[in-house]
C-alpha cells in the first residue's frame, strides 16, 4: 500500500498581515537607524 505525496498547504496572507509586516519592518528600520546617532546626540547635548 503506497500513498501519493500531496502538496503542502499554502499559507494565505491577507492585507492585515502585510500591513503588520510593513509596520514591524518600518519600526525596526527606525530603531536600528536611529541607534548609532544616540551617542553623538548625547555628547552634543551634554546628556549623561
N, C-alpha and C positions, 0 to 999 in steps of 0.2 A: 504494500500500500504506500503510494507516494503522494505527497501533496505538492501542489504547484505554488511557487513563491508568489506572493501578492505584493503589490506596490505599497510602500508605507503611506500612511495617511498624511496628507499635506496640511500644514497649519495655515489657516486663513487669518491674515492680519487685517483688521478693519482700520478705518480712518482714525479712530481714537488711539489705537495702538501706535500708528505712525506719528500722531501728534505728540504722544508721550515720549516716544523715542527722540523726536526732534527737540522737545523741551529738555530732556536729560542731556542730550548732546550739547546744546547751547549752554546749559548751566555748567557742565564740565569744562567746556571751552572757556567760558568766562572765568571760572575759578582758577584754572591752570594757566591762563594767560595773564591774569592779574597778579598772581602769586609772586613772580620774580620781581615785580616793581615795589613790593611792600617794604623791603629793607631800604630801598632808595627813598621812598616817601617818609619813612620814619626818621632817617638821617636828615633829610631836608627840613622836615617839620619839627625836629627836636623831640620826638616822642620816644619815651623809653619803654 
